[in-house]
Amino acid sequence: MVDWPCISEPGRRIPRIARFLSALPMLGLVACSGLFYQPSRVDFFDPGVLGFRYRDIDAPTPSGHRIRLRLVHHLGDASRGLVVHFHGNAQNLTAHFRSVAWMGLLGWDLLLVDYSGYGASEGEPSQRQTIEDAMTALDWVADSLLPSEQGRIVLYGQSLGGPILLKAFPGWKARNKTDLVMTEGAFDSYRGIAMDAMERHWVTWPAVPLVPLLVSNAESPATSIPAVSPTPLLTISCLDDQVVPPGFQKHVDDLARPPHVFWAQAGCKHIQFFRSAAWRERFEAFVDSLPSPR
C-alpha cells in the first residue's frame, strides 16, 4: 500500500482539477486509517448503573503494550455461558456495551475487547494491530476463563469487529471449544468497503481508482472465512444498513463453508438487529440447538 500523508486541508482551487483536489482530504483519511478507526478515550457508560458487576483487565500484546478488556458478569443465578464481543470502529467498549447489555440480562457473561488506541488501551490501531489485539484477547480467554467455563462460548463481532474476528478466529488455539462465531453488519474486504464509501459521494468519485493503491487488503478476512468451519458461523444483516450495505454480509455468508446460517431483517439499521425481542428469542433458541463442541 502506498504511504499517503495525512491531509488536513484541501488543495488549492484550480478550476480543472478542483473536484479531484477536493477529494484529497477523504483519501488522506482512508490512507491514515480514519475511515476504519475512530477511537475515543471517553468513558461513555458504566455497567454498574444496570446492576452489573465487572472488572477490567489490561492484557499485554506481543507488540509490547496493553489493551483493555472488561469482564461483565451476568445478572441472575445461572450463567448461560460467555460472549466475547468485538465492537465496531467508533468510540470504545464503554459505549458498545449498551448493544450487548441484553445478553448480560439474559444470563451471559460478557468479555468486551478494546483495540489498541481505544478507551484505556495503549498503542495505535491498524489492520494488523487489531488482529493482534483480537488474538491477545482470545488467548486471555483460553488461559483465564475456559478452564472453568461450563456454559456455551459465543464470539460476536459487530461491524468492524466482524472482519477482525473472522481473520483472527481460525488461528486461535482454543477454537475447538467455541459453540458459535457470529457477525453483524460485517464486511469481507477493507478495500471493498472503502471503495463503496467513496463511490457514495460525488466529491470522491474521481479518486475511486486510487483506492487499491491506498487501502491494503492484507488483513481482510475473505480467505479466512471458509476456515471458520467446522465451527458454526451465523451472519446477521440489517437490510436498511446505510453504513455497511447488506450485500457485504451476504458475501461473508457466500464465502462460508458449512455449517453456516444467514439472518436478514428488514426495517433495521446498522447493528440494530437485536433491538427486536423476537430475534433475541430466536438467538437463544438457536444457540440451545447447537451441538456442544466440548
FENCOR-V165299 format. One record per residue. RES is the residue in one small letter. PSI is psi in radians with two decimals (none if undefined). D_FIRST is the distance of its C-alpha to the first C-alpha in Angstrom with 2 decimals. Layout:
# FENCOR-V165299
<<RES & PSI & D_FIRST> <RES & PSI & D_FIRST>>
This chain:
# FENCOR-V165299
<<m & 2.37 & 0.00> <v & 2.41 & 3.80> <d & 1.76 & 6.37> <w & 2.26 & 8.74> <p & 2.63 & 12.25> <c & 2.13 & 14.32> <i & 2.16 & 16.77> <s & -0.26 & 20.20> <e & 2.58 & 22.28> <p & 2.75 & 22.28> <g & 2.98 & 22.42> <r & 2.64 & 25.91> <r & 1.86 & 27.65> <i & 2.16 & 27.97> <p & -0.87 & 29.72> <r & -0.31 & 27.79> <i & 0.30 & 24.27> <a & -0.73 & 25.30> <r & -0.71 & 23.76> <f & -0.78 & 20.32> <l & -0.59 & 20.53> <s & -0.30 & 21.80> <a & -0.26 & 18.60> <l & -0.67 & 16.54> <p & -0.68 & 17.62> <m & -0.69 & 16.33> <l & -0.66 & 12.86> <g & -0.69 & 13.04> <l & -0.71 & 14.17> <v & -0.87 & 11.46> <a & -0.51 & 8.65> <c & 0.32 & 11.24> <s & 0.10 & 12.19> <g & -0.43 & 15.47> <l & -0.61 & 15.48> <f & -0.53 & 15.55> <y & 2.04 & 17.33> <q & 1.17 & 20.58> <p & 2.81 & 22.69> <s & 2.60 & 26.23> <r & -0.02 & 28.66> <v & 2.46 & 31.68> <d & 1.84 & 34.08> <f & -0.64 & 34.69> <f & 2.42 & 37.21> <d & 2.03 & 39.51> <p & -0.39 & 40.36> <g & -0.41 & 43.76> <v & -0.56 & 44.73> <l & 0.10 & 45.01> <g & 0.10 & 46.81> <f & 2.48 & 44.00> <r & 2.49 & 44.03> <y & 2.84 & 40.72> <r & 2.62 & 39.29> <d & 2.49 & 36.01> <i & 2.33 & 34.25> <d & 1.81 & 31.77> <a & 2.28 & 29.95> <p & 2.36 & 28.25> <t & 2.80 & 24.70> <p & -0.37 & 23.65> <s & -0.15 & 21.51> <g & 0.03 & 24.88> <h & 3.08 & 25.22> <r & 2.54 & 27.10> <i & 2.67 & 26.44> <r & 2.24 & 29.28> <l & 2.60 & 30.87> <r & 2.10 & 33.96> <l & 1.99 & 36.60> <v & 2.14 & 38.83> <h & 2.49 & 42.09> <h & 2.76 & 43.52> <l & 2.60 & 46.60> <g & -3.09 & 49.69> <d & -0.98 & 51.37> <a & 2.45 & 49.42> <s & 2.39 & 45.67> <r & -0.40 & 44.07> <g & -2.73 & 41.18> <l & 2.32 & 37.75> <v & 2.16 & 34.80> <v & 2.10 & 31.49> <h & 2.20 & 29.57> <f & 1.97 & 25.83> <h & 3.10 & 25.62> <g & -2.93 & 23.35> <n & -0.23 & 20.93> <a & 2.71 & 23.62> <q & -2.20 & 26.34> <n & -3.07 & 27.17> <l & -0.45 & 29.47> <t & -0.47 & 32.60> <a & -0.73 & 31.86> <h & -0.24 & 30.76> <f & -0.61 & 33.86> <r & -0.42 & 35.85> <s & -0.21 & 34.12> <v & 0.07 & 35.26> <a & -0.57 & 38.52> <w & -0.54 & 40.46> <m & -0.73 & 39.56> <g & -0.62 & 41.11> <l & -0.43 & 44.15> <l & 0.08 & 44.53> <g & 0.12 & 44.56> <w & 2.36 & 40.99> <d & 2.54 & 39.71> <l & 2.25 & 36.23> <l & 1.92 & 33.54> <l & 2.40 & 31.02> <v & 2.21 & 27.62> <d & 2.36 & 25.74> <y & 2.92 & 22.13> <s & 2.31 & 21.20> <g & -0.11 & 21.91> <y & 2.38 & 24.12> <g & -2.17 & 27.87> <a & 0.09 & 29.28> <s & 2.42 & 26.24> <e & 3.02 & 24.88> <g & -2.95 & 21.29> <e & 2.49 & 18.24> <p & 2.58 & 16.50> <s & 2.97 & 13.02> <q & -0.89 & 12.22> <r & -0.69 & 13.20> <q & -0.67 & 16.01> <t & -0.56 & 17.60> <i & -0.76 & 17.99> <e & -0.70 & 19.62> <d & -0.75 & 21.74> <a & -0.76 & 22.88> <m & -0.65 & 23.92> <t & -0.81 & 25.71> <a & -0.78 & 27.62> <l & -0.68 & 28.49> <d & -0.60 & 29.71> <w & -0.72 & 31.84> <v & -0.82 & 33.32> <a & -0.71 & 34.10> <d & -0.58 & 35.79> <s & -0.44 & 37.51> <l & -0.71 & 38.33> <l & -0.56 & 38.49> <p & -0.49 & 41.37> <s & -0.03 & 43.68> <e & 2.20 & 42.18> <q & -0.26 & 44.60> <g & -2.91 & 43.11> <r & 2.71 & 40.25> <i & 2.04 & 36.58> <v & 2.27 & 34.18> <l & 2.22 & 30.45> <y & 2.02 & 29.38> <g & 2.13 & 25.93> <q & 2.35 & 25.97> <s & -2.13 & 23.18> <l & -0.54 & 19.97> <g & -0.41 & 22.20> <g & -1.02 & 22.54> <p & -0.58 & 19.11> <i & -0.85 & 19.20> <l & -0.79 & 22.66> <l & -0.56 & 22.02> <k & -0.67 & 19.25> <a & -0.63 & 21.44> <f & -0.81 & 24.86> <p & -0.43 & 25.06> <g & 0.10 & 24.71> <w & 2.36 & 27.25> <k & -0.37 & 30.38> <a & 0.41 & 32.71> <r & -0.50 & 31.32> <n & -0.07 & 34.66> <k & 0.09 & 36.42> <t & 2.27 & 34.51> <d & -0.64 & 36.54> <l & 2.38 & 33.86> <v & 2.24 & 30.16> <m & 2.32 & 29.95> <t & 2.61 & 27.23> <e & 2.22 & 27.90> <g & 0.57 & 25.73> <a & 3.05 & 22.72> <f & 2.81 & 19.85> <d & -0.13 & 18.19> <s & 2.12 & 14.66> <y & -0.73 & 12.40> <r & -0.69 & 10.91> <g & -0.74 & 14.55> <i & -0.56 & 16.03> <a & -0.75 & 13.75> <m & -0.72 & 14.71> <d & -0.76 & 18.25> <a & -0.69 & 18.51> <m & -0.52 & 17.55> <e & -0.33 & 19.89> <r & -0.23 & 22.71> <h & 2.14 & 22.92> <w & -0.53 & 24.14> <v & -0.42 & 22.73> <t & 0.00 & 19.10> <w & -0.81 & 19.90> <p & -0.38 & 19.03> <a & -0.06 & 15.40> <v & -0.71 & 14.95> <p & -0.32 & 13.70> <l & -0.19 & 10.63> <v & -0.75 & 9.62> <p & -0.45 & 7.85> <l & -0.45 & 5.50> <l & -0.44 & 5.52> <v & 2.05 & 6.25> <s & 2.52 & 5.44> <n & 0.23 & 8.78> <a & -0.61 & 9.31> <e & 0.27 & 12.18> <s & 2.59 & 13.62> <p & 0.09 & 17.28> <a & -0.77 & 18.15> <t & -0.28 & 18.95> <s & -0.40 & 20.67> <i & -0.77 & 22.95> <p & -0.46 & 25.44> <a & -0.05 & 25.79> <v & -0.64 & 27.25> <s & 2.46 & 30.42> <p & 0.11 & 33.25> <t & 2.35 & 32.86> <p & 2.42 & 33.56> <l & 2.12 & 30.70> <l & 2.07 & 31.77> <t & 2.19 & 29.40> <i & 2.38 & 30.65> <s & 2.31 & 30.05> <c & 2.15 & 31.59> <l & -0.23 & 32.21> <d & 0.38 & 32.21> <d & 2.06 & 28.81> <q & -0.04 & 27.21> <v & -0.95 & 24.21> <v & 1.74 & 22.91> <p & 2.58 & 24.89> <p & -0.38 & 27.07> <g & -0.52 & 25.51> <f & -0.71 & 22.59> <q & -0.65 & 25.23> <k & -0.63 & 27.06> <h & -0.64 & 24.06> <v & -0.83 & 23.85> <d & -0.67 & 27.53> <d & -0.55 & 27.24> <l & -0.28 & 24.88> <a & 2.65 & 27.30> <r & 2.73 & 30.08> <p & 2.58 & 33.60> <p & 2.31 & 34.77> <h & 2.61 & 32.81> <v & 2.48 & 34.12> <f & 2.14 & 32.85> <w & 2.28 & 34.52> <a & 2.50 & 34.18> <q & 2.25 & 36.23> <a & 2.68 & 37.02> <g & 0.09 & 37.72> <c & 2.65 & 35.23> <k & -2.95 & 32.06> <h & 2.20 & 28.88> <i & 0.79 & 29.78> <q & 0.29 & 33.48> <f & -0.79 & 34.63> <f & 0.29 & 36.93> <r & -0.30 & 38.78> <s & 2.11 & 41.09> <a & -0.57 & 43.75> <a & -0.70 & 44.24> <w & -0.52 & 40.68> <r & -0.75 & 41.06> <e & -0.66 & 44.18> <r & -0.68 & 42.50> <f & -0.80 & 39.78> <e & -0.79 & 42.55> <a & -0.67 & 44.40> <f & -0.81 & 41.34> <v & -0.72 & 40.54> <d & -0.48 & 44.23> <s & -0.21 & 44.24> <l & 2.47 & 41.57> <p & 2.45 & 42.83> <s & 2.33 & 42.26> <p & -0.09 & 40.06> <r & none & 42.12>>
